[in-house]
Amino acid sequence: MKTALVTGANRGIGLELTLQLLDSGYDVHATYRSSKGGLEEIQNSALNIHQMDVRNKEEISTVIKSISSLDLLINNAGIADGHWQSISEIDMEHALEVLNVNAVSPVLVTQQVLPILSNQSTIVMISSLMGSISDCRSGRSYAYRASKTALNMFSMAMKNELDGMGSSLLIIHPGWVKTDMGGPNAPLSTDESVRGIMQRITEQNMSMSGRYVQFDGTPVEW
Ligand SMILES: NC(=O)c1ccc[n+]([C@@H]2O[C@H](COP(=O)([O-])OP(=O)(O)OC[C@H]3O[C@@H](n4cnc5c(N)ncnc54)[C@H](OP(=O)(O)O)[C@@H]3O)[C@@H](O)[C@H]2O)c1
């Protein structure tokens, strides 16, 4: 049985990833920051629920110690920025927090899982189209955009070393999805988005390491 670790799994895309990974036969370690949320309703012996704030090294370490080998890491946890409308409104304290959660914390989690990664493992970074510099036409969403661009570069900067460990890297835009973050007008359900993400994970191999694609496999320009 393959083993997966999903961050931010109590709601939204992370919860749906947990459900579909369980359906696909994975042993899932699902983590939440403060409330178990939808994880509490899942009855499945292959589900292991852990409290883990992705900013907290000690909490990450405790979770990793309970897993012997990992085939799939999904760095999913993320936060939005302050919906600032102009440069002068950017709150730097919150901007740093967005960068910390969305860009630095996935690296912290990845660092900690290295010793337990299996050969032919996959590391998924839930990025965003908003991290694409070439797609940044409307501007704004300053910190969120910058955080996802930084996540992409952190990922690519780690790629060669991960290749050497037999671990392949998938950087993915889940689409615009109906969640607390995506809002009610988003065109995609979590089910549709995650079905696509699951297909991308299934087809992923070492020769695809470092690709930046949408949930449906369409390449995203950097
Ligand atoms: N929805 C979209 O349209 C869309 C589009 C592009 C990319 N994405 C990306 O997809 C991922 C999931 O987003 P979503 O739409 O499912 O958002 P969501 O419904 O707002 O869920 C975000 C998840 O991240 C968790 N989280 C936030 N900060 C955390 C921390 N410090 N430690 C641990 N967990 C933390 C939240 O936990 P709490 O419940 O404790 O807050 C929650 O489980 C994010 O990386 C987001 O940037 C989403």
The ligand as an SDF file (V2000), in Angstrom:
LIG
                    3D

 48 52  0  0  0  0  0  0  0  0999 V2000
   -9.3090   27.4560   -4.5390 N   0  0  0  0  0  0  0  0  0  0  0  0
   -8.6660   27.9010   -5.6200 C   0  0  0  0  0  0  0  0  0  0  0  0
   -9.2920   28.4050   -6.5840 O   0  0  0  0  0  0  0  0  0  0  0  0
   -7.1640   27.7780   -5.7150 C   0  0  0  0  0  0  0  0  0  0  0  0
   -6.5410   28.1940   -6.9000 C   0  0  0  0  0  0  0  0  0  0  0  0
   -5.1550   28.0780   -7.0240 C   0  0  0  0  0  0  0  0  0  0  0  0
   -4.4200   27.5380   -5.9840 C   0  0  0  0  0  0  0  0  0  0  0  0
   -5.0320   27.1500   -4.8280 N   0  0  0  0  0  0  0  0  0  0  0  0
   -4.1980   26.5840   -3.7520 C   0  0  0  0  0  0  0  0  0  0  0  0
   -4.7400   25.3550   -3.3280 O   0  0  0  0  0  0  0  0  0  0  0  0
   -4.3830   25.1100   -1.9460 C   0  0  0  0  0  0  0  0  0  0  0  0
   -5.6270   24.7550   -1.1550 C   0  0  0  0  0  0  0  0  0  0  0  0
   -6.5150   25.8670   -1.2380 O   0  0  0  0  0  0  0  0  0  0  0  0
   -8.0820   25.7780   -0.9390 P   0  0  0  0  0  0  0  0  0  0  0  0
   -8.7520   26.4690   -2.0400 O   0  0  0  0  0  0  0  0  0  0  0  0
   -8.4690   24.3900   -0.5570 O   0  0  0  0  0  0  0  0  0  0  0  0
   -8.1360   26.7600    0.3300 O   0  0  0  0  0  0  0  0  0  0  0  0
   -8.9290   26.6900    1.7190 P   0  0  0  0  0  0  0  0  0  0  0  0
  -10.2500   26.0500    1.5290 O   0  0  0  0  0  0  0  0  0  0  0  0
   -8.8530   28.0740    2.2450 O   0  0  0  0  0  0  0  0  0  0  0  0
   -8.0220   25.7100    2.5880 O   0  0  0  0  0  0  0  0  0  0  0  0
   -6.7210   26.0680    2.9650 C   0  0  0  0  0  0  0  0  0  0  0  0
   -6.1760   24.9800    3.8570 C   0  0  0  0  0  0  0  0  0  0  0  0
   -4.8420   25.3460    4.2480 O   0  0  0  0  0  0  0  0  0  0  0  0
   -4.7520   25.2150    5.6580 C   0  0  0  0  0  0  0  0  0  0  0  0
   -3.7170   26.0590    6.2530 N   0  0  0  0  0  0  0  0  0  0  0  0
   -3.5720   27.4020    6.1410 C   0  0  0  0  0  0  0  0  0  0  0  0
   -2.5210   27.8080    6.8800 N   0  0  0  0  0  0  0  0  0  0  0  0
   -1.9990   26.7040    7.4640 C   0  0  0  0  0  0  0  0  0  0  0  0
   -0.9160   26.4640    8.3440 C   0  0  0  0  0  0  0  0  0  0  0  0
   -0.1390   27.4570    8.8060 N   0  0  0  0  0  0  0  0  0  0  0  0
   -0.6680   25.1940    8.7210 N   0  0  0  0  0  0  0  0  0  0  0  0
   -1.4270   24.1790    8.2870 C   0  0  0  0  0  0  0  0  0  0  0  0
   -2.4830   24.3240    7.4780 N   0  0  0  0  0  0  0  0  0  0  0  0
   -2.7580   25.5900    7.0670 C   0  0  0  0  0  0  0  0  0  0  0  0
   -6.1360   25.5970    6.1590 C   0  0  0  0  0  0  0  0  0  0  0  0
   -6.2890   25.1820    7.5050 O   0  0  0  0  0  0  0  0  0  0  0  0
   -7.2830   25.9930    8.5480 P   0  0  0  0  0  0  0  0  0  0  0  0
   -8.6400   25.3860    8.3430 O   0  0  0  0  0  0  0  0  0  0  0  0
   -6.6830   25.7250    9.8610 O   0  0  0  0  0  0  0  0  0  0  0  0
   -7.2560   27.4440    8.1500 O   0  0  0  0  0  0  0  0  0  0  0  0
   -6.9780   24.8130    5.1580 C   0  0  0  0  0  0  0  0  0  0  0  0
   -7.0190   23.4540    5.5060 O   0  0  0  0  0  0  0  0  0  0  0  0
   -3.6710   26.3950   -1.4770 C   0  0  0  0  0  0  0  0  0  0  0  0
   -2.2830   26.2100   -1.5220 O   0  0  0  0  0  0  0  0  0  0  0  0
   -4.1230   27.4300   -2.4950 C   0  0  0  0  0  0  0  0  0  0  0  0
   -3.1960   28.4850   -2.6140 O   0  0  0  0  0  0  0  0  0  0  0  0
   -6.3870   27.2670   -4.6680 C   0  0  0  0  0  0  0  0  0  0  0  0
  1  2  1  0
  2  3  2  0
  2  4  1  0
  4  5  1  0
  4 48  2  0
  5  6  2  0
  6  7  1  0
  7  8  2  0
  8  9  1  0
  8 48  1  0
  9 10  1  0
  9 46  1  0
 10 11  1  0
 11 12  1  0
 11 44  1  0
 12 13  1  0
 13 14  1  0
 14 15  2  0
 14 16  1  0
 14 17  1  0
 17 18  1  0
 18 19  2  0
 18 20  1  0
 18 21  1  0
 21 22  1  0
 22 23  1  0
 23 24  1  0
 23 42  1  0
 24 25  1  0
 25 26  1  0
 25 36  1  0
 26 27  1  0
 26 35  1  0
 27 28  2  0
 28 29  1  0
 29 30  1  0
 29 35  2  0
 30 31  1  0
 30 32  2  0
 32 33  1  0
 33 34  2  0
 34 35  1  0
 36 37  1  0
 36 42  1  0
 37 38  1  0
 38 39  2  0
 38 40  1  0
 38 41  1  0
 42 43  1  0
 44 45  1  0
 44 46  1  0
 46 47  1  0
M  CHG  2   8   1  16  -1
M  END
$$$$
